[in-house]
Amino acid sequence: MLKKDTFGQYIFLRKFIIRIFGFISYFRFTKSNNPKIIGAELLRDLPGKNVLFVSNHQTYFADVAFMTHVMHSALDNKPNKISLKSMFKCKLIDLYYVAAQETMEAGLLPKLLALSGTITIKRTWREAGKDIKRKVDKKDTENIEEALRAGWVITFPQGTTKAFADGRKGTAHIIRNYQPVVVPVVINGFRRAFDKKGLFLKKRGTALELTIKQPLELDYSDNVDNLLYKVMNGIEQSKKFEWRSNN
């Protein structure tokens, strides 16, 4: 009852939050829309620690909630589907996701969601809708390192829900410094189905697509630009994919 995770959060509280929001989101994903999942069987072959999932981003919260469902179900031997029972079992505790501090502090609901396993970071390039320039907070990168040592981390290299936005080099630095297994995830349909925050349904009957790819083959001594290029290709957000989308 009093066990804590690597950041000192009570595990029973994390499980409670995951189960409550898992129950609510389950019906939005499976009854109001159509989940289409590919590659989740690969999750069972991954190590339990030092795995970094990199993904494109379409809403603030629905993307992560959907990924959490997929991961819990796959590790409960129900890959490529979403199982409410698997979510209630809540076996996957050391799963963390990176999110902007200002996003997770904007209201009561985000603050509650943050208890499920958020690593909050201060954006170095944008805050409160304005462009800024700020040095990376060392504590932010240390928290990501700690989360990788404990388990799995989900991050969104673009740092925005805008399609085909440039990737941030911070993701490449994390890969170079901590040498995690890097797993690309590609999502689609969430922008059509939900509002920007991912809290309210905008369109029912949408195909919510998620594809988990094989881990990237990386040379961790490679330069930051090359690592970022491979990540952006992996999540299908590089310039060549933008060109295909426009033609």
GINORJO-V379810 format. One record per pair of residues at least 24 apart in sequence whose C-alpha atoms are under 10 Angstrom apart, sorted by the first residue. I is the first residue (numbers start at 1). J is the second residue. D is the distance in whole Angstrom. If there is no record, write none. Layout:
# GINORJO-V379810
i = [I:I]
j = [J:J]
d = [D:D]
This chain:
# GINORJO-V379810
i = [5:5:5:5:5:6:6:6:6:6:6:6:7:7:7:7:7:7:9:9:9:10:11:11:11:11:11:12:13:13:14:14:14:14:14:14:14:14:15:15:15:15:15:15:15:15:15:15:16:16:16:16:17:17:17:17:17:17:18:18:18:18:18:18:18:18:18:18:18:19:19:19:19:19:19:19:19:20:20:21:21:21:21:21:22:22:22:22:22:22:22:22:22:22:23:23:23:23:23:25:25:25:25:25:25:26:26:26:26:26:26:26:27:28:28:28:28:28:28:28:28:29:29:29:29:29:29:29:29:29:29:29:29:29:30:30:30:30:30:30:31:31:32:32:32:32:32:32:32:33:33:33:33:33:33:33:33:33:33:34:34:34:34:34:34:34:35:35:35:35:35:35:35:35:35:35:35:35:36:36:36:36:36:36:36:36:36:36:36:37:37:37:37:37:37:37:37:37:37:37:37:37:38:38:38:38:38:38:38:38:38:38:39:39:39:39:39:39:39:39:39:40:40:40:40:40:40:40:40:40:40:40:40:40:40:40:41:41:41:41:41:41:41:41:41:41:42:42:42:42:42:42:42:42:43:43:43:43:43:43:43:43:43:43:44:44:44:44:44:44:45:46:46:46:46:47:47:47:48:48:48:48:48:48:48:48:49:49:49:49:49:49:49:49:49:49:49:50:50:50:50:50:50:50:50:50:50:50:50:50:50:51:51:51:51:51:51:51:51:51:51:51:51:51:51:51:52:52:52:52:52:52:52:52:52:52:52:52:52:52:52:52:52:52:52:52:52:53:53:53:53:53:53:53:53:53:53:53:53:53:53:53:53:54:54:54:54:54:54:54:54:54:54:54:54:54:54:54:54:54:55:55:55:55:55:55:55:55:55:55:55:55:55:55:55:55:55:55:55:56:56:56:56:56:56:56:56:56:56:56:56:56:56:56:56:56:56:56:56:56:56:57:57:57:57:57:57:57:57:57:57:57:57:57:57:57:57:57:57:57:58:58:58:58:58:58:58:58:58:58:58:58:58:58:58:58:59:59:59:59:59:59:59:59:59:59:59:59:59:60:60:60:60:60:60:60:60:60:60:60:60:61:61:61:61:61:61:61:61:61:61:62:62:62:62:62:62:62:62:62:62:63:63:63:63:63:63:63:63:63:64:64:64:64:64:64:64:65:65:66:66:66:66:66:67:67:67:67:67:68:68:68:68:68:70:70:71:80:80:80:92:92:93:93:93:93:94:94:94:94:94:94:94:95:95:95:95:95:95:95:96:96:96:96:96:96:96:96:96:97:97:97:97:97:97:97:98:98:98:98:98:98:98:98:98:98:99:99:99:99:99:100:100:100:100:101:102:102:103:103:103:109:110:117:117:118:118:118:119:119:119:119:119:119:120:123:124:124:125:125:126:136:141:141:141:141:142:144:144:145:145:145:145:148:148:148:148:149:149:152:152:153:153:154:154:154:154:156:156:157:157:157:157:157:158:158:161:161:161:162:163:163:163:163:163:164:164:164:164:164:164:164:164:164:164:164:165:165:165:165:165:166:166:166:166:166:166:167:167:167:167:167:167:167:168:168:168:169:169:169:169:169:170:170:171:171:171:171:172:172:172:172:172:172:172:172:172:172:172:173:173:173:173:173:173:174:175:175:175:175:175:175:175:175:176:176:176:176:176:176:176:176:177:177:178:179:179:179:179:180:180:180:181:181:181:181:182:182:182:182:182:182:182:182:183:183:183:183:183:183:183:183:183:184:184:184:184:184:184:184:184:184:184:184:184:184:185:185:185:185:185:185:185:185:185:186:186:186:186:186:186:186:186:187:187:187:187:211]
j = [93:94:117:147:150:94:143:146:147:149:150:151:117:119:143:146:147:150:115:116:117:115:93:94:115:116:117:93:115:116:90:93:112:113:114:115:116:117:87:88:89:90:91:92:93:115:116:117:88:90:115:116:112:113:114:115:116:117:65:68:69:87:88:90:93:113:115:116:117:84:85:86:87:88:89:90:116:87:88:65:87:112:113:116:65:66:68:69:83:84:86:87:88:90:69:84:85:87:88:62:65:66:69:84:199:65:66:69:82:83:84:87:84:62:66:193:194:199:200:201:204:62:65:66:69:82:190:193:201:204:205:206:207:208:81:82:83:205:207:208:204:205:193:201:203:204:205:206:207:189:190:193:201:203:204:205:206:207:208:189:204:205:206:207:208:209:66:70:80:81:82:189:205:206:207:208:209:210:80:81:82:187:188:189:207:208:209:210:211:67:70:79:80:81:82:187:207:208:209:210:211:212:79:80:81:185:186:209:210:211:212:213:74:79:80:185:210:211:212:213:214:67:70:71:73:74:75:77:78:79:80:81:210:211:212:213:70:71:73:74:75:77:78:79:80:212:74:75:79:183:212:213:214:215:70:71:72:74:75:79:183:212:213:214:71:74:75:76:77:79:75:152:181:183:215:151:152:181:92:94:95:148:149:150:151:152:94:95:147:148:149:150:151:152:153:180:181:145:146:147:148:149:150:151:152:153:178:179:180:181:182:95:147:148:149:150:151:152:153:154:179:180:181:182:183:215:96:97:144:147:148:151:152:153:154:155:171:174:175:178:179:180:181:182:183:184:215:97:152:153:154:155:156:157:180:181:182:183:184:185:212:213:215:153:154:155:156:157:158:171:182:183:184:185:186:212:231:232:234:235:154:155:156:157:158:183:184:185:186:187:210:211:212:231:232:234:235:236:237:155:156:157:158:159:160:161:162:163:164:165:167:184:185:186:187:188:232:234:235:236:237:155:156:157:158:159:160:161:162:163:164:165:185:186:187:188:190:191:235:237:156:160:161:162:163:187:188:189:190:191:192:194:195:196:197:198:160:161:162:190:191:192:193:194:195:196:197:198:199:99:100:103:104:110:160:161:195:196:197:198:199:99:103:104:110:113:194:196:197:198:199:190:191:193:194:195:196:197:198:199:200:187:188:189:190:191:197:198:208:210:96:97:98:154:155:156:198:113:198:187:190:208:209:210:154:185:187:210:212:92:95:96:97:154:210:212:95:210:211:212:151:152:117:150:151:152:147:148:149:150:151:152:153:147:148:150:151:152:153:154:144:147:148:150:151:152:153:154:155:144:147:152:153:154:155:156:140:143:144:147:153:154:155:156:157:159:123:154:155:156:159:126:127:159:160:127:127:128:127:128:197:199:197:147:153:147:153:154:143:144:147:153:154:155:144:159:168:170:159:168:159:170:170:173:174:177:174:174:178:174:177:178:180:178:179:180:181:178:180:180:181:180:182:182:183:184:185:185:235:228:231:232:235:237:232:237:191:196:197:191:191:236:237:238:242:232:235:236:237:238:239:240:241:242:243:245:232:237:238:239:242:228:229:232:237:238:239:225:228:229:231:232:237:238:225:228:232:224:225:227:228:229:224:228:224:227:228:231:220:222:223:224:225:226:227:228:229:230:231:220:223:224:225:227:228:224:218:219:220:221:224:227:228:231:218:219:220:221:222:223:224:227:220:221:220:218:219:220:221:215:218:220:215:216:217:218:213:214:215:216:217:218:231:234:212:213:214:215:216:217:231:234:235:211:212:213:214:215:216:230:231:232:233:234:235:236:210:211:212:213:214:215:234:235:236:210:211:212:213:234:235:236:237:211:212:235:236:235]
d = [8:7:9:10:9:8:10:7:7:9:7:10:9:10:8:8:8:10:8:9:9:9:8:10:10:9:10:10:8:8:10:8:10:9:9:6:5:7:9:8:9:6:9:9:8:9:7:10:9:9:10:9:7:7:9:7:6:10:9:9:10:8:8:8:10:8:9:6:9:9:10:10:6:6:9:7:10:10:9:8:10:10:8:9:7:9:8:7:10:7:10:6:8:10:10:7:10:8:8:8:7:8:9:10:9:9:8:8:8:8:7:9:9:10:10:10:10:10:9:8:9:9:10:8:10:9:10:9:10:10:10:9:9:8:9:8:10:9:10:9:9:8:9:8:9:5:6:8:10:10:10:8:10:8:6:4:5:6:7:10:9:6:6:5:6:8:9:10:9:7:8:10:10:8:6:5:6:8:8:8:10:10:10:10:6:6:5:6:8:10:8:8:5:6:9:9:10:8:6:5:6:8:9:6:9:10:10:8:6:5:6:8:10:8:7:9:9:6:5:6:8:10:7:7:9:6:9:10:9:5:5:8:9:8:6:9:10:9:10:6:8:8:8:5:7:9:9:10:9:10:8:8:7:9:10:7:10:7:7:9:9:8:10:9:9:7:6:9:8:9:10:10:8:9:9:9:9:8:10:9:10:10:9:8:6:7:8:10:9:6:6:6:4:6:9:8:9:9:9:8:4:6:7:6:6:8:8:8:5:6:9:10:10:6:9:10:7:5:6:9:9:5:5:6:7:9:10:10:10:10:7:9:6:5:6:7:10:9:8:10:9:6:6:5:6:9:9:9:8:6:5:6:8:10:9:8:6:5:6:7:9:10:9:9:6:5:6:7:10:9:7:6:5:6:9:10:7:9:8:7:8:7:5:7:9:9:6:5:6:7:10:10:9:9:9:9:6:9:9:9:6:7:7:9:9:8:9:8:9:9:10:9:7:6:7:9:9:10:6:8:7:9:6:9:8:8:7:5:7:8:10:10:10:9:8:9:9:9:10:10:10:8:5:7:8:8:8:8:6:5:9:9:9:7:9:8:9:6:9:7:6:10:10:7:7:5:5:5:9:9:10:8:9:10:9:7:9:7:5:6:8:10:10:10:9:9:10:9:6:5:7:7:9:10:8:9:9:8:5:7:9:8:9:10:7:9:10:8:10:9:10:8:10:8:9:10:10:10:9:10:10:9:10:9:9:9:9:8:10:9:8:10:10:10:9:10:9:9:9:10:9:9:9:10:8:9:8:9:10:6:5:6:8:8:9:9:6:5:6:8:9:7:9:9:8:6:5:6:9:9:9:8:5:4:6:9:10:10:8:10:7:6:5:7:10:9:9:9:8:8:8:10:9:8:10:10:8:8:10:9:10:10:10:9:9:10:9:10:7:7:8:9:10:10:9:8:10:10:10:9:10:9:9:10:8:10:10:8:9:8:9:7:10:8:10:8:10:9:9:9:10:10:10:10:9:10:9:10:10:9:8:8:9:10:9:9:9:8:10:10:10:10:7:10:8:9:10:8:5:6:7:10:8:6:10:10:10:7:8:9:10:10:10:8:8:8:9:10:7:8:8:7:8:9:10:8:10:7:7:9:7:10:9:9:9:9:7:9:9:10:9:5:8:9:6:5:9:10:8:10:9:6:10:9:9:10:9:10:7:10:9:8:9:10:10:9:5:7:8:8:8:8:8:9:9:9:9:6:9:10:10:9:6:8:9:9:10:9:5:6:8:8:8:10:7:6:6:4:6:10:9:8:9:8:6:6:7:7:7:10:7:9:9:5:5:9:7:6:5:6:9:10:8:6:9:6:5:7:8:8:5:7:9:7:9:9:10:9]
